[in-house]
Amino acid sequence: MRQDGPLLGADDPRPVWVHGRTGLSPFVLVSDHAGRAVPARLGDLGVPAAEWDRHIAWDIGMAGMGRLLAERLETILVEQVYSRLVIDCNRAPGHPTSIVRISDGTLVPGNAELDAAAVTERVEGIFRPYHARITEELDARQAEGQPTVLVSLHSFTPEMDGIARRWHAGILHNHGPRFGLILKDLLDREPGLLVGDNEPYALTDTSDHTVPFHGEARGLPHVELEIRQDLVADAAGQREWADRLARLLPLAWARYTA
């Protein structure tokens, strides 16, 4: 595995992809774990090929679902291109799981003995451009006086540590939970859905970065949404959830602003 030269070479993708466009919609969509690219210089990080299809590498289904949702809402989606195994863009730099050495039982040898310079390289090359693009978007909307709701898109595994996760989706919240709880109420009314309240994860000041930094700190209405991966693993499921959220998010906004 080569360790010389710049982290991102000429043939590596840029760390941020933007889909859709800024418009009149109040929603700004962000996807911290949409991609699973790895800089060519880092090879495969020593992780077997089959592991790259697992949730440890990315949030399964969020790239497809997020782009469809941006299209239906006529709004912008900011995606992180690189795998969470390179650096997790929903963790503050220095967090123990920012650059993992082991993930759900899988060793990541390429992360085992990183010095401070190597860590900084990933923060500056991948983490900061992604969050700078979100900041740019939110700053521009604020300057225009445009109402904004930050929607952070994630997916979760159907099972963890041998325990089935029965929720179809989860609404994560901490400070300023009102918009998220309105969306949860609307999802609860959907036939056949079981929706978690801070399940299967809870949003906290330290476990997440994107919503606390971009949503809570600005006082923006926001929601961190988790969808079970088996429900969005294929194109049909992604369409179903994009259609559902494109219908419910505007209803949540109308209730929030009423």
N, C-alpha and C positions, 0 to 999 in steps of 0.2 A: 504494500500500500504506500503510494507516494505521499510524502509529507512536505515537499519543497514547492516553492512557487505560491502564487495567490490562491486563496481558497476557491474562488469562482473563476474558472477559466473562460475563454472566449466561447466555448461550445456549451457551457453550462447555462441553464435557464436563469433568468433574473428571479429574485426571491419572491416577488409579488406579482400576481396576476389580478387584473381588474376586469370584471365582466359587467355588462349593462352600462348604464349611464346615470349621472346625477340628474334628477328631474324634480317634479313636484311632490313625489312620494316622501313621506316622513321617514321611511325606513332606510337605514344603512345596514347592510348585511356584511358580516365578517366570518371568516372560516379559518381558524387557527391551524387546523390539521387536515386541510383539504388534499394536500399533495404528499407524495412520498419520494420525491427526487433526492438524490445524493450528489454532492459535488464530485466530479470525476476523480479529483485528486484523492478523495477518501475511499474510493473503491466501494465495496459493499459493507464497510465497517466490520468485516469479519462475521456478518450475520448470514446464515444460510438462505438461499433463494426463497424457499417456501415461507420463511418467516415474514417476508416483505408483503405477503398477502394478508397478514393478520392485522388486528387492531393496533398492535404495538407500533406499526409503521405509520398509520394514518387513521383518520376517522372515516371508516368505510361508508360509502354512499353520499357523503356530504358534498363532494365536488359536483356530481350530477344533480342532486336535489337542489343545492344552492343556486346553481346557474339557472335551472328552471324557475325557481322562485324569484330570482332577480328579474327574469324576463316577464313573469306574470305580474309582478308588482311595479314594473317599469322603473327599476331602481338599480343601484350599484351594489356589487359584491366584491369585497376585497379578500383575496385568497392568499394564504401562505403556500408556496410551491414545494418547499423542502420538508422532508420527513421529520416527524417529532423525534426520531432516533438520532438525527443530526443535532437539533436543538428544539426544545419545546417552546413555541412562541406564546403559550398560555401560562408560562411560568416566568417570574422575574429572574433576571440574571443572578446567579448565585444561589438560587433555590436548589435544594438537594436533587430535585427531579428535572432541573433545567436541561442537563445533559446526562442521560441515564447510563449507568454501567451495566444494569440488568433491568429487563422489562418483562413482567409477567413470566418469569422463569427463563427468559432467553438472554444469554450473555451478549454484550455488545463490545467485543474486543477493541474495536477502533476508538472507543471512548474510555478505555481503561486507565490510561496514564497520560492524560492531557495536562500540559503545563499551562500557566496563566496566559501565555501568549496565544496558545491554541484555542483556549476558551474565548478569549477576547475576540479572536478572529471570527468565530462563529456568531458571537453576539453582534459584532459590527457589520458582518457581511450578510447575515440572514435575519436575525431578530429585529435589529433597529430599522432596516428599510421597510419591513412589514408594518411595524407600529408607526413609523413616520408617515406612511401613506394613509393609514387610518386617521392620524392626527391632522394631516393636510385636508382630508375630506371633511372632518368635523369642524375644523377652523373655518373653512370656506363657507360651510352652511351657517355657522354662527355669525359670520360677517354679513351674510345676506339676511339674517333674521329668520332663517328657515327652521321650522320645527323638526326635530330629529329624534328618532327612536333607534337605539343601537340593538341589533339582533345578532347574537353570537350563536353560530350553528355548530353542533357537535353530535356525535353518535356514540352509543355504548354497546358493550357486548351482551348477548343474550344470557351469558353465564359467566360467573367469576368465582374462582376458588371452589368450583363444584356446586355452587348455589345458583339456581335459576333466577333470573331477574324478570319478574312478571309484568313490570310496567311496559307499556308501549312507548311512552315518552316521559320525560321529566322536565319540570320547570325549576331552574336553579335561581336562587335569589338570596340577597343579604340586606344591604342598605338600599332603601328605596325600592321595595318589592312590588309596588302597586301595579305597574303595567304587567309584570310577569304573572301576578295572581289573577288579573283579569283574563289574560290569555289562558291560564290554567282552567278557570271556570268555563270558558268557551270550549276548551278541549274536553273537559269532563262531560259536557253535554253531547259530545259526538258518540253515536252508537258504537258500543263494543270497545271503547278505549279505556284503559286504566292509566292514569297520569300521576306520576310521582311529584310530591312536593319536597324539593331538595332531596330527591332520590333519582337515580342511584348514587348521586354525589350531592354534596352541599357546597354552595358557593361561599367562600370565606375570604378574608382580607389577604391571606397568604397562599391558599391553594390554587388560586387563579390570578391571572394578570390582566387580561383584556378588558373584562367588564369592570373590575375595580378602577383600572387606570383610565379608560376611555369613557365609561358610562357613569359610574358612581362619582368619580372625582369631579366631573363636569356637571353633575346633577341632572343628567339626561335620563328620561325614561328608557328602560332597557330590559332585556331578558336574555338569559342563557338557556338555550333549548337543547335538550338531549333527546335523540330518537334512537330506538333500539335498531341495531345494525341489520338484523335479518329482515326488517320491514323496509329498508331502503337499499338493499344490496343489489337489486336489479332495476332496470329502467322503469318497469311498471310501478314498483314501490316508490321510486323517486318521483314519478309523475303524481301518484296518489297523494303523497305528503306535500309536494309543491302546490298542488291544487287546494288541498285542505288549508295550508298556511296562508296561501294567497287570499283565501276567503275569510279566514278568521283574524289575521293580523289587522286588516282595516277595521273590522268590527271592534277589536280590542282598543284600537286607537280612538274610534268614535266614542266608546264608553269612557275611555280615559279622559277625553277632552270635554265630555258633556258637562 
